[in-house]
């Protein structure tokens, strides 16, 4: 009799309705849930490639959006892209703490598939409890920084060493080309200086020859005066054009730079790129010096503590 009643319900009733009531307490296989256990958030989702439910434990004060997405991709190697957006579609930066993310609902996009994630509301704490919680967070952050500072500095030292080696590798061919261009420019400057000395020698010899063998000093004296005046005009014109005093070192440096840049364009030597690489190398070297100094001081403090 009981079997007949069940059969009657099955034939006459709405099967979908009874199925929906029967299975309404189960979580759909593709839904992402957020729950709390022992005070830590748990994010449960189905891995796209493996089709398995996986649970991720989140440390709100330490984990970031970027680290969570990286853990997700490490767990399922088939995931190509993953990103998190706010409910209105604004992408959330990878450096955002998970504690901030879990305060509001968000969207998780995995390989162009969007999942709406609803975060449960946490109980509001009293002012005293909130202050105590903030103090605890600050203490945990300071402890974490103190415990991981040396490890962080060593990783930064390794990163800076790799960066310096990479910059030196980029600078090596540029340094060689720069040395060749400087050598050619220096040779031209030397030739120009020797040419100037030869011209002055010829001028002095010509003036002596005209004074003692062709004419007399009475005739050549006004000539030498006007030659000196003309030289003064040339020096003054040089100052007006260059805004620099006419000194031999200044003229040599200016002419050297002229030859250098002209030769650089001919050999396609990128001066701006070279200067940028040199600045980056100097900054990286200075940062490495500070990191090593910090490590050295830390070692000294530890040795003093051990002696005490």
DRENKEBA-22084 format. One record per residue (C-alpha): residue number from 1; residue in three letters; y, z, x. Coordinates in Angstrom, 2 decimals, padded with zeros to 5 digits. Example, Ala and Ser with C-alpha at 12.3 -4.5 7.8 and 13.67 -1.06 7.14 Angstrom:
! residues 2
   n res      c2      c3      c1
   1 ALA -004.50  007.80  012.30
   2 SER -001.06  007.14  013.67
//
This chain:
! residues 308
   n res      c2      c3      c1
   1 UNK  000.00  000.00  000.00
   2 UNK  002.35  000.84  002.83
   3 UNK  001.54 -002.40  004.58
   4 UNK  002.38 -004.32  001.43
   5 UNK  005.81 -002.62  001.22
   6 UNK  006.54 -003.55  004.76
   7 UNK  005.45 -007.09  004.11
   8 UNK  007.66 -007.22  001.01
   9 UNK  010.69 -006.03  002.97
  10 UNK  010.00 -008.57  005.67
  11 UNK  009.81 -011.41  003.20
  12 UNK  012.68 -010.46  000.91
  13 UNK  015.12 -008.69  003.21
  14 UNK  017.55 -010.05  005.79
  15 UNK  015.66 -010.03  009.04
  16 UNK  018.79 -010.48  011.20
  17 UNK  020.42 -007.51  009.51
  18 UNK  017.52 -005.21  010.27
  19 UNK  017.28 -006.52  013.80
  20 UNK  020.96 -005.85  014.39
  21 UNK  020.62 -002.30  013.12
  22 UNK  017.50 -001.76  015.16
  23 UNK  018.89 -003.01  018.47
  24 UNK  022.57 -002.02  018.15
  25 UNK  022.19  000.87  020.62
  26 UNK  020.97 -001.39  023.47
  27 UNK  023.36 -002.86  026.03
  28 UNK  023.44 -006.67  026.15
  29 UNK  022.01 -008.05  029.38
  30 UNK  025.27 -009.69  030.45
  31 UNK  027.64 -006.82  029.59
  32 UNK  029.46 -004.83  032.28
  33 UNK  029.72 -001.11  031.61
  34 UNK  031.71  001.63  033.29
  35 UNK  030.50  005.21  033.06
  36 UNK  031.01  008.46  034.96
  37 UNK  028.31  010.59  036.56
  38 UNK  029.03  013.70  038.60
  39 UNK  032.70  012.71  038.55
  40 UNK  032.10  009.28  040.15
  41 UNK  032.50  005.97  038.31
  42 UNK  029.38  003.83  037.91
  43 UNK  029.78  000.08  037.29
  44 UNK  026.64 -001.51  035.88
  45 UNK  026.30 -005.28  035.62
  46 UNK  023.74 -008.07  035.71
  47 UNK  023.52 -010.00  038.97
  48 UNK  023.95 -013.71  038.12
  49 UNK  021.34 -015.06  040.55
  50 UNK  018.67 -012.37  040.27
  51 UNK  019.19 -011.65  036.54
  52 UNK  018.74 -007.94  037.26
  53 UNK  020.87 -004.99  036.21
  54 UNK  022.51 -003.34  039.22
  55 UNK  024.56 -000.16  039.41
  56 UNK  027.44  000.31  041.87
  57 UNK  028.77  003.76  042.73
  58 UNK  032.54  003.66  043.25
  59 UNK  034.55  006.07  045.39
  60 UNK  037.93  005.85  043.67
  61 UNK  040.07  007.28  046.48
  62 UNK  038.40  005.24  049.24
  63 UNK  037.04  002.04  047.66
  64 UNK  039.30 -000.92  047.04
  65 UNK  038.98 -004.01  044.88
  66 UNK  038.21 -006.08  047.97
  67 UNK  035.43 -003.73  049.13
  68 UNK  033.87 -003.69  045.64
  69 UNK  033.84 -007.50  045.46
  70 UNK  032.38 -007.64  048.97
  71 UNK  029.61 -005.20  047.96
  72 UNK  028.92 -007.36  044.91
  73 UNK  028.57 -010.51  047.03
  74 UNK  026.43 -008.70  049.59
  75 UNK  024.07 -007.57  046.83
  76 UNK  023.81 -011.05  045.28
  77 UNK  024.04 -013.77  047.93
  78 UNK  024.22 -016.43  045.22
  79 UNK  027.73 -015.39  044.18
  80 UNK  030.22 -017.88  045.59
  81 UNK  033.51 -016.55  044.22
  82 UNK  034.51 -013.26  042.63
  83 UNK  037.90 -011.94  041.54
  84 UNK  039.38 -009.29  039.27
  85 UNK  042.27 -009.86  036.86
  86 UNK  044.22 -007.66  034.51
  87 UNK  043.81 -008.00  030.76
  88 UNK  046.78 -010.41  030.64
  89 UNK  045.35 -012.65  033.41
  90 UNK  047.23 -011.41  036.50
  91 UNK  045.08 -011.32  039.63
  92 UNK  044.71 -007.90  041.24
  93 UNK  045.19 -007.65  045.00
  94 UNK  042.18 -006.85  047.18
  95 UNK  043.96 -003.81  048.66
  96 UNK  044.31 -002.09  045.25
  97 UNK  042.41  001.18  045.00
  98 UNK  039.59  001.33  042.48
  99 UNK  041.11  004.51  041.08
 100 UNK  044.10  002.49  039.90
 101 UNK  041.93 -000.36  038.63
 102 UNK  039.75  001.90  036.45
 103 UNK  042.73  003.31  034.57
 104 UNK  042.97  000.18  032.39
 105 UNK  040.68 -002.55  031.08
 106 UNK  040.25 -005.57  033.34
 107 UNK  038.44 -008.88  033.67
 108 UNK  035.80 -009.63  036.30
 109 UNK  035.42 -013.35  037.09
 110 UNK  032.18 -014.33  038.84
 111 UNK  031.69 -018.04  039.60
 112 UNK  034.17 -019.03  036.86
 113 UNK  032.45 -016.79  034.28
 114 UNK  034.76 -014.12  032.82
 115 UNK  033.50 -010.67  031.84
 116 UNK  035.71 -008.29  029.86
 117 UNK  035.34 -004.76  031.21
 118 UNK  036.43 -001.78  029.13
 119 UNK  037.09  001.42  031.04
 120 UNK  036.40  004.73  029.26
 121 UNK  039.33  007.06  028.83
 122 UNK  039.29  010.11  031.07
 123 UNK  040.31  013.52  029.81
 124 UNK  043.93  014.39  030.45
 125 UNK  044.29  017.20  032.95
 126 UNK  046.77  020.01  032.69
 127 UNK  049.70  020.18  035.09
 128 UNK  047.96  022.81  037.23
 129 UNK  044.72  020.86  037.31
 130 UNK  046.61  017.65  038.13
 131 UNK  048.46  019.36  040.99
 132 UNK  045.21  020.80  042.33
 133 UNK  043.58  017.38  042.10
 134 UNK  046.45  015.73  043.98
 135 UNK  046.24  018.37  046.71
 136 UNK  042.51  017.79  046.96
 137 UNK  043.04  014.02  047.24
 138 UNK  045.62  014.54  049.98
 139 UNK  043.26  016.85  051.87
 140 UNK  040.36  014.39  051.58
 141 UNK  042.60  011.57  052.80
 142 UNK  043.76  013.57  055.83
 143 UNK  040.19  014.55  056.69
 144 UNK  039.04  010.96  056.35
 145 UNK  041.88  009.77  058.58
 146 UNK  041.17  012.41  061.23
 147 UNK  037.42  011.71  061.26
 148 UNK  037.74  007.94  061.34
 149 UNK  040.88  007.58  063.48
 150 UNK  039.00  007.15  066.76
 151 UNK  036.63  004.63  065.19
 152 UNK  039.57  002.74  063.73
 153 UNK  041.38  002.69  067.07
 154 UNK  038.28  001.39  068.85
 155 UNK  037.88 -001.37  066.28
 156 UNK  041.56 -002.23  066.67
 157 UNK  041.19 -002.27  070.45
 158 UNK  038.24 -004.66  070.15
 159 UNK  040.22 -006.85  067.73
 160 UNK  043.24 -006.92  070.04
 161 UNK  041.08 -007.83  073.04
 162 UNK  039.59 -010.74  071.12
 163 UNK  043.07 -011.84  070.01
 164 UNK  044.41 -011.65  073.58
 165 UNK  041.47 -013.70  074.90
 166 UNK  042.05 -016.30  072.16
 167 UNK  045.78 -016.50  072.95
 168 UNK  045.10 -016.83  076.66
 169 UNK  042.66 -019.64  075.94
 170 UNK  045.35 -021.46  073.96
 171 UNK  047.98 -020.83  076.63
 172 UNK  045.92 -021.96  079.62
 173 UNK  046.36 -025.75  079.14
 174 UNK  050.01 -025.24  078.19
 175 UNK  050.59 -023.13  081.30
 176 UNK  049.10 -025.87  083.49
 177 UNK  051.26 -028.54  081.88
 178 UNK  054.34 -026.30  082.15
 179 UNK  053.68 -025.72  085.85
 180 UNK  053.52 -029.48  086.47
 181 UNK  056.74 -030.09  084.54
 182 UNK  058.51 -027.27  086.39
 183 UNK  057.39 -028.66  089.75
 184 UNK  058.77 -032.12  088.92
 185 UNK  062.02 -030.64  087.60
 186 UNK  062.40 -028.45  090.69
 187 UNK  061.86 -031.51  092.90
 188 UNK  064.59 -033.39  091.06
 189 UNK  066.97 -030.44  091.36
 190 UNK  066.31 -030.20  095.09
 191 UNK  067.00 -033.91  095.47
 192 UNK  070.21 -033.56  093.49
 193 UNK  071.41 -030.67  095.66
 194 UNK  070.68 -032.55  098.85
 195 UNK  072.49 -035.58  097.41
 196 UNK  075.52 -033.41  096.68
 197 UNK  075.51 -032.07  100.25
 198 UNK  075.28 -035.63  101.58
 199 UNK  078.24 -036.72  099.44
 200 UNK  080.37 -033.81  100.69
 201 UNK  079.41 -034.64  104.27
 202 UNK  080.37 -038.29  103.77
 203 UNK  083.65 -037.24  102.15
 204 UNK  084.49 -034.89  105.02
 205 UNK  083.57 -037.53  107.61
 206 UNK  085.67 -040.17  105.82
 207 UNK  088.67 -037.85  105.66
 208 UNK  088.37 -037.06  109.38
 209 UNK  088.01 -040.71  110.28
 210 UNK  091.06 -041.71  108.23
 211 UNK  093.11 -038.81  109.62
 212 UNK  092.47 -039.26  113.36
 213 UNK  091.52 -042.92  113.77
 214 UNK  093.13 -044.91  111.00
 215 UNK  096.12 -042.98  109.70
 216 UNK  097.89 -039.77  110.62
 217 UNK  097.90 -036.35  109.02
 218 UNK  101.29 -037.01  107.46
 219 UNK  099.74 -039.77  105.39
 220 UNK  096.43 -038.07  104.61
 221 UNK  097.87 -034.69  103.60
 222 UNK  098.94 -035.85  100.08
 223 UNK  095.57 -037.59  099.70
 224 UNK  093.66 -034.38  100.41
 225 UNK  095.93 -032.53  097.97
 226 UNK  095.17 -034.94  095.12
 227 UNK  091.46 -034.86  095.95
 228 UNK  091.50 -031.05  095.71
 229 UNK  093.45 -031.24  092.43
 230 UNK  090.96 -033.75  091.05
 231 UNK  088.10 -031.41  091.94
 232 UNK  089.87 -028.58  090.11
 233 UNK  090.22 -030.79  087.03
 234 UNK  086.48 -031.60  087.18
 235 UNK  085.60 -027.88  087.38
 236 UNK  087.90 -027.07  084.45
 237 UNK  086.42 -029.89  082.37
 238 UNK  082.95 -028.50  083.11
 239 UNK  084.06 -025.10  081.76
 240 UNK  085.48 -026.66  078.58
 241 UNK  082.27 -028.57  077.88
 242 UNK  079.69 -025.91  078.81
 243 UNK  081.71 -022.67  078.36
 244 UNK  080.33 -021.52  081.72
 245 UNK  081.92 -020.94  085.09
 246 UNK  081.26 -023.63  087.65
 247 UNK  078.94 -021.85  090.04
 248 UNK  076.14 -023.44  092.02
 249 UNK  073.45 -021.21  090.45
 250 UNK  074.69 -021.91  086.91
 251 UNK  074.84 -025.66  087.53
 252 UNK  071.35 -025.61  089.03
 253 UNK  069.88 -023.68  086.08
 254 UNK  071.55 -025.95  083.53
 255 UNK  070.41 -029.12  085.23
 256 UNK  066.89 -027.71  085.65
 257 UNK  066.64 -027.05  081.90
 258 UNK  067.90 -030.57  081.21
 259 UNK  065.21 -032.10  083.40
 260 UNK  062.55 -029.74  082.01
 261 UNK  063.18 -030.53  078.32
 262 UNK  063.45 -034.23  079.04
 263 UNK  060.13 -034.18  080.87
 264 UNK  058.56 -032.04  078.12
 265 UNK  059.35 -034.64  075.48
 266 UNK  057.85 -037.36  077.65
 267 UNK  054.59 -035.43  078.13
 268 UNK  054.52 -034.03  074.53
 269 UNK  054.79 -030.42  075.64
 270 UNK  055.59 -028.24  072.59
 271 UNK  058.08 -025.67  073.87
 272 UNK  058.32 -023.84  070.51
 273 UNK  054.56 -023.42  070.26
 274 UNK  054.41 -022.19  073.85
 275 UNK  057.14 -019.61  073.23
 276 UNK  055.44 -018.43  070.01
 277 UNK  052.11 -017.98  071.79
 278 UNK  053.83 -016.07  074.60
 279 UNK  055.54 -013.77  072.07
 280 UNK  052.25 -013.16  070.23
 281 UNK  050.52 -012.39  073.53
 282 UNK  053.25 -009.95  074.53
 283 UNK  053.05 -008.17  071.15
 284 UNK  049.25 -007.98  071.27
 285 UNK  049.35 -006.65  074.84
 286 UNK  051.92 -004.01  073.87
 287 UNK  049.84 -002.98  070.84
 288 UNK  046.73 -002.73  073.03
 289 UNK  048.63 -000.54  075.47
 290 UNK  049.65  001.83  072.66
 291 UNK  046.08  002.00  071.30
 292 UNK  044.63  002.79  074.73
 293 UNK  047.32  005.38  075.31
 294 UNK  046.45  007.04  071.97
 295 UNK  042.75  007.06  072.89
 296 UNK  043.56  008.54  076.30
 297 UNK  045.71  011.30  074.79
 298 UNK  042.99  012.07  072.25
 299 UNK  040.44  012.40  075.05
 300 UNK  042.76  014.71  076.96
 301 UNK  043.22  016.93  073.89
 302 UNK  039.44  017.09  073.36
 303 UNK  038.92  018.07  077.02
 304 UNK  041.52  020.84  076.71
 305 UNK  039.83  022.11  073.55
 306 UNK  036.46  022.17  075.30
 307 UNK  037.89  024.14  078.24
 308 UNK  039.39  026.71  075.88
//
